[in-house]
Amino acid sequence: MSGWWRCPAAGIPPPARHGFLACSPRVRPAFSGGPASRRVVRLPWPVGSHRLPPRARPDRRPARRTMPSSTDSPVATARLGTVRRIGDAAGHNAFTDLVRHRGRWLCAYREGAGHLSTDGAIRVLASADGRDWSPVARLERAATDLRDPRFVTRPDGRLQLLAAAVTTAEDGAATTVGDDAATTAEDGAATGDTTGQAAGRGAAPAKAFRTLTWLSADGQRWGEPMPVGERDIWVWQAAWHGGAMYGIGYATREPRFVRLYRSGDGLDLQPVVDTLFLGGYPNESGLVFGPDGTATCLLRRDREAATAQLGRARPPYRHWAWTDLGVRVG
């Protein structure tokens, strides 16, 4: 999530993913006027506030964000200053990521006819000042839904982009992108907004998931996509530390688990911890490394046990300690 996004009139802003911006996904003031992306110009209250802003609906109280801290320092609050529409070329524009690279901002997001449409493509915008944006790239594949792009800054100065490639077959045999083999969804019971095959909706076309990656020197010209990781394990996000790239992937079919990967070149992802977390439906994650090498993972869960988990580990990252945060994220 970036500091700028298009907020559909019928939708709710997704949570921020970057430290310079914190935004409650439950905030939507009841202003009158045009589309929601034009209504909210300034939100002059911090996330976590218990006081409602003028004209806000009582059922849209800003969500309180309380995170564990290893220090006694007060938790800083952020204020959302402005919301600007930077891209609306498709019927559905969402799932953004933001990076600063070579003196300019790059924002990547999915374009498609709808949230779970099969025509998803990745749009990349660039801006020197965060105000004026222009399209610089569009990544697409025939008969493939490209979803949730994530930037990875590499130590060699290049940018890497991760995204899920979802293929669908009406006859129940979905060919996995990047492989000659085919895979078939066993029960079509993948849940959550990321997979779009919630249990109880009846028979759905089989879906296969493959993580793809692209490389670029400038964020504008991207090489051919390469499959990374394993079939039907979605590598959601990755980060470099100590000369290696680490990524966390989640299983898109039963059994539901998350797996930790490591790669010396960012392309050949090998498992470090086969089952990093098991229980509930663990899926989307954020992974960061501290100055002392400690890895911290914020892990989303859905279904019945829909509380987020916070995991920490020291090198070589084979043993993790998890804390149930008691709240849902994502």
C-alpha positions as CSV (number, residue, x, y, z in Angstrom):
1,M,0.0,0.0,0.0
2,S,1.4,3.4,-0.9
3,G,0.7,6.9,0.2
4,W,-1.4,7.4,-2.8
5,W,-4.1,5.2,-4.2
6,R,-7.5,5.1,-6.0
7,C,-10.3,4.5,-3.6
8,P,-13.3,3.1,-5.4
9,A,-16.6,4.6,-4.3
10,A,-17.9,1.2,-3.0
11,G,-14.7,0.2,-1.4
12,I,-12.6,0.9,1.7
13,P,-9.0,2.0,1.6
14,P,-6.6,-0.9,2.2
15,P,-4.1,-0.5,5.1
16,A,-0.8,1.2,4.5
17,R,2.3,-0.9,4.0
18,H,5.0,1.7,4.4
19,G,6.3,3.2,7.6
20,F,5.7,6.8,6.5
21,L,2.0,6.3,6.3
22,A,-0.5,4.6,8.6
23,C,-4.1,4.4,7.5
24,S,-7.0,2.7,9.1
25,P,-9.0,0.6,6.6
26,R,-12.2,1.3,8.5
27,V,-12.1,5.0,8.1
28,R,-14.5,6.5,5.6
29,P,-16.1,9.8,6.5
30,A,-19.7,10.4,5.4
31,F,-19.0,13.4,3.2
32,S,-21.4,14.1,0.4
33,G,-20.3,14.6,-3.2
34,G,-18.6,12.6,-5.9
35,P,-16.6,9.3,-5.8
36,A,-15.0,8.4,-2.6
37,S,-11.5,9.1,-4.0
38,R,-12.6,12.7,-4.3
39,R,-14.3,13.0,-1.0
40,V,-11.4,12.5,1.4
41,V,-9.0,15.4,1.0
42,R,-7.5,15.5,4.5
43,L,-8.0,13.3,7.5
44,P,-6.7,15.5,10.4
45,W,-6.6,12.8,13.1
46,P,-4.1,10.1,13.9
47,V,-4.7,6.4,13.5
48,G,-5.8,5.0,16.8
49,S,-7.8,8.1,17.8
50,H,-10.9,7.5,19.9
51,R,-12.5,10.7,18.9
52,L,-14.6,10.7,15.7
53,P,-13.9,13.5,13.2
54,P,-16.8,15.7,12.2
55,R,-19.5,14.1,10.1
56,A,-18.0,10.6,10.4
57,R,-20.3,7.7,10.9
58,P,-20.2,6.0,14.3
59,D,-19.6,2.6,12.7
60,R,-16.5,4.0,10.9
61,R,-14.5,4.7,14.0
62,P,-10.7,4.6,13.2
63,A,-9.3,1.2,14.1
64,R,-6.9,1.3,17.1
65,R,-3.5,-0.1,16.2
66,T,-1.5,-1.4,19.1
67,M,1.7,-3.2,18.3
68,P,4.2,-4.9,20.7
69,S,7.4,-2.9,21.3
70,S,10.7,-4.0,22.6
71,T,11.4,-0.5,24.0
72,D,9.7,1.9,26.3
73,S,9.6,4.6,23.7
74,P,6.1,5.8,22.8
75,V,4.6,4.5,19.6
76,A,4.6,7.2,16.9
77,T,1.4,8.1,15.2
78,A,1.1,9.1,11.6
79,R,-1.4,11.5,10.0
80,L,-2.8,11.1,6.5
81,G,-2.4,14.4,4.7
82,T,-3.9,14.0,1.3
83,V,-5.4,11.4,-1.0
84,R,-4.7,11.7,-4.8
85,R,-6.0,9.7,-7.6
86,I,-3.0,8.5,-9.7
87,G,-4.5,5.7,-11.8
88,D,-8.0,4.7,-12.9
89,A,-7.5,3.3,-16.4
90,A,-9.2,0.0,-15.6
91,G,-12.5,-0.9,-13.9
92,H,-10.6,-2.1,-10.9
93,N,-7.3,-0.6,-9.8
94,A,-5.9,-2.0,-6.5
95,F,-3.2,-3.9,-4.6
96,T,-0.5,-1.3,-4.7
97,D,3.2,-1.3,-3.8
98,L,5.5,1.7,-3.6
99,V,9.3,2.0,-3.8
100,R,11.9,4.8,-4.1
101,H,14.4,4.0,-6.8
102,R,17.1,6.1,-8.5
103,G,15.6,9.4,-7.4
104,R,11.9,8.8,-8.2
105,W,8.9,7.0,-6.8
106,L,7.5,3.9,-8.5
107,C,4.1,2.6,-7.8
108,A,2.9,-0.9,-9.1
109,Y,-0.6,-2.2,-8.9
110,R,-3.1,-4.5,-10.6
111,E,-5.4,-3.4,-13.3
112,G,-8.5,-5.6,-14.2
113,A,-12.1,-5.6,-14.9
114,G,-12.9,-6.6,-11.3
115,H,-11.5,-7.8,-8.0
116,L,-11.3,-11.4,-9.1
117,S,-11.5,-11.0,-12.9
118,T,-9.1,-13.2,-14.9
119,D,-7.6,-10.3,-16.9
120,G,-5.3,-8.8,-14.3
121,A,-2.2,-6.9,-15.5
122,I,0.5,-5.0,-13.6
123,R,0.7,-1.3,-14.1
124,V,3.8,0.7,-13.1
125,L,3.7,4.4,-12.6
126,A,6.6,6.8,-11.9
127,S,6.8,10.2,-10.2
128,A,9.6,12.5,-9.2
129,D,7.7,14.3,-6.5
130,G,4.9,12.0,-5.5
131,R,2.3,14.3,-7.0
132,D,2.5,14.0,-10.8
133,W,2.5,10.4,-12.0
134,S,2.9,8.9,-15.5
135,P,2.7,5.3,-16.7
136,V,6.0,3.7,-17.5
137,A,5.3,0.0,-17.9
138,R,2.5,-2.6,-18.1
139,L,3.1,-6.3,-17.6
140,E,0.6,-8.8,-18.8
141,R,0.3,-12.4,-20.0
142,A,-2.4,-14.0,-22.1
143,A,-5.1,-16.0,-20.2
144,T,-3.4,-15.1,-16.9
145,D,-4.4,-13.0,-13.9
146,L,-1.4,-11.2,-12.6
147,R,-2.0,-10.2,-8.9
148,D,-0.4,-8.2,-6.1
149,P,2.9,-6.9,-7.4
150,R,5.7,-6.4,-4.8
151,F,8.9,-4.5,-5.3
152,V,12.2,-5.9,-4.1
153,T,15.3,-3.7,-4.0
154,R,18.3,-5.7,-4.9
155,P,21.9,-5.1,-3.7
156,D,23.1,-4.8,-7.3
157,G,20.9,-1.7,-7.8
158,R,18.3,-3.4,-9.9
159,L,14.6,-3.7,-9.1
160,Q,12.8,-7.0,-8.8
161,L,9.1,-7.4,-9.0
162,L,7.2,-10.3,-7.6
163,A,3.6,-11.1,-8.5
164,A,1.2,-14.1,-8.6
165,A,0.2,-15.6,-11.9
166,V,-3.2,-17.2,-11.7
167,T,-4.5,-19.4,-14.5
168,T,-8.0,-20.9,-14.7
169,A,-9.4,-23.8,-16.6
170,E,-13.1,-24.5,-16.9
171,D,-12.5,-28.2,-17.3
172,G,-10.7,-28.4,-13.9
173,A,-7.2,-28.6,-15.2
174,A,-5.3,-25.4,-14.7
175,T,-1.9,-25.2,-16.4
176,T,0.7,-23.7,-14.1
177,V,2.5,-20.7,-15.5
178,G,6.2,-21.5,-16.1
179,D,5.9,-25.3,-16.0
180,D,5.1,-28.0,-18.5
181,A,3.1,-29.9,-15.9
182,A,-0.5,-29.2,-15.0
183,T,-2.1,-29.0,-11.6
184,T,-5.7,-29.2,-10.5
185,A,-7.2,-27.6,-7.5
186,E,-8.2,-30.3,-5.1
187,D,-11.2,-28.7,-3.4
188,G,-11.5,-25.2,-4.7
189,A,-11.6,-24.1,-1.0
190,A,-9.0,-21.3,-1.1
191,T,-10.4,-18.5,0.9
192,G,-9.7,-14.8,1.3
193,D,-9.5,-12.0,-1.3
194,T,-6.2,-13.3,-2.6
195,T,-7.3,-16.6,-4.0
196,G,-11.0,-15.9,-4.7
197,Q,-12.2,-19.5,-4.3
198,A,-14.0,-19.4,-1.0
199,A,-15.4,-22.6,0.4
200,G,-19.1,-22.9,0.3
201,R,-19.6,-21.1,-3.0
202,G,-20.1,-24.2,-5.0
203,A,-17.9,-25.7,-7.7
204,A,-15.5,-23.1,-9.0
205,P,-13.1,-23.4,-11.9
206,A,-9.8,-24.8,-10.8
207,K,-7.1,-22.2,-10.2
208,A,-3.3,-22.6,-10.3
209,F,-0.9,-20.2,-8.7
210,R,2.7,-19.5,-9.7
211,T,4.9,-16.7,-8.4
212,L,6.6,-14.8,-11.2
213,T,9.5,-12.3,-11.1
214,W,10.8,-9.6,-13.4
215,L,14.1,-7.6,-13.3
216,S,14.7,-4.0,-14.3
217,A,17.5,-1.5,-14.1
218,D,15.2,1.5,-14.2
219,G,11.7,0.4,-13.3
220,Q,10.6,1.1,-16.8
221,R,12.0,-1.6,-19.0
222,W,11.4,-5.1,-17.5
223,G,12.8,-8.4,-18.6
224,E,10.9,-11.6,-19.3
225,P,9.1,-13.1,-16.3
226,M,10.7,-16.0,-14.6
227,P,8.9,-18.5,-12.3
228,V,10.3,-18.7,-8.8
229,G,9.5,-20.8,-5.8
230,E,7.1,-23.7,-6.0
231,R,3.8,-24.3,-7.7
232,D,0.7,-23.3,-5.7
233,I,2.8,-21.5,-3.0
234,W,2.4,-17.8,-3.4
235,V,5.6,-15.9,-2.4
236,W,3.9,-12.8,-1.2
237,Q,6.9,-10.6,-0.3
238,A,10.7,-10.7,-0.1
239,A,13.6,-8.8,1.3
240,W,17.4,-8.9,1.1
241,H,19.7,-9.3,4.0
242,G,23.3,-10.5,4.4
243,G,23.8,-11.2,0.7
244,A,20.6,-13.3,0.3
245,M,17.0,-12.7,-0.5
246,Y,14.4,-14.2,1.9
247,G,10.8,-14.6,1.0
248,I,7.7,-16.0,2.6
249,G,5.2,-18.0,0.6
250,Y,1.8,-19.4,1.5
251,A,0.0,-22.5,0.3
252,T,-3.0,-21.7,-1.9
253,R,-4.6,-25.1,-1.2
254,E,-4.9,-27.5,1.7
255,P,-3.0,-28.0,3.9
256,R,-2.6,-24.3,4.6
257,F,0.9,-23.2,5.8
258,V,3.6,-20.6,5.1
259,R,7.1,-21.4,4.0
260,L,10.4,-19.4,4.3
261,Y,12.6,-19.3,1.3
262,R,16.2,-18.2,0.7
263,S,18.1,-17.3,-2.5
264,G,21.6,-16.1,-3.2
265,D,20.5,-14.5,-6.5
266,G,16.8,-13.7,-5.9
267,L,15.7,-16.3,-8.4
268,D,16.5,-19.8,-7.1
269,L,14.3,-19.8,-4.0
270,Q,15.1,-22.8,-1.8
271,P,13.1,-23.6,1.4
272,V,14.7,-22.7,4.7
273,V,11.8,-23.6,6.9
274,D,9.2,-25.9,5.2
275,T,6.5,-25.1,7.7
276,L,7.1,-21.6,9.1
277,F,3.6,-21.4,10.5
278,L,0.6,-23.8,10.5
279,G,-2.9,-23.0,11.9
280,G,-5.9,-21.2,10.7
281,Y,-5.4,-19.9,7.2
282,P,-2.0,-18.1,7.2
283,N,-1.4,-16.1,4.0
284,E,-0.1,-12.6,3.4
285,S,3.0,-11.5,5.2
286,G,5.5,-8.7,5.7
287,L,9.2,-9.4,6.4
288,V,11.8,-7.0,7.6
289,F,15.3,-7.3,9.1
290,G,16.7,-5.3,11.9
291,P,20.2,-3.8,12.3
292,D,21.2,-6.8,14.5
293,G,19.9,-9.3,11.9
294,T,16.7,-10.1,13.7
295,A,13.9,-11.1,11.2
296,T,10.4,-9.9,12.0
297,C,7.3,-11.3,10.2
298,L,3.8,-9.9,10.4
299,L,1.5,-12.7,9.2
300,R,-2.2,-12.4,8.3
301,R,-4.6,-15.2,9.0
302,D,-8.2,-15.8,7.9
303,R,-11.1,-18.2,8.4
304,E,-12.0,-19.0,12.0
305,A,-8.7,-18.1,13.6
306,A,-8.4,-14.7,11.9
307,T,-5.9,-13.1,14.2
308,A,-2.5,-11.9,13.0
309,Q,0.7,-13.4,14.2
310,L,4.0,-11.7,14.8
311,G,7.1,-13.9,14.4
312,R,10.8,-13.2,15.2
313,A,13.9,-15.1,14.6
314,R,17.7,-14.8,14.7
315,P,20.1,-16.0,12.0
316,P,19.9,-18.6,10.4
317,Y,16.2,-18.1,10.8
318,R,15.3,-21.7,11.4
319,H,13.6,-21.2,14.8
320,W,10.8,-18.7,15.2
321,A,8.9,-17.3,18.2
322,W,5.3,-16.3,17.4
323,T,3.0,-14.0,19.2
324,D,-0.8,-13.9,18.6
325,L,-1.7,-10.2,18.2
326,G,-5.3,-10.8,18.9
327,V,-6.4,-8.6,16.0
328,R,-7.1,-9.1,12.3
329,V,-5.0,-7.4,9.7
330,G,-5.4,-7.1,5.9
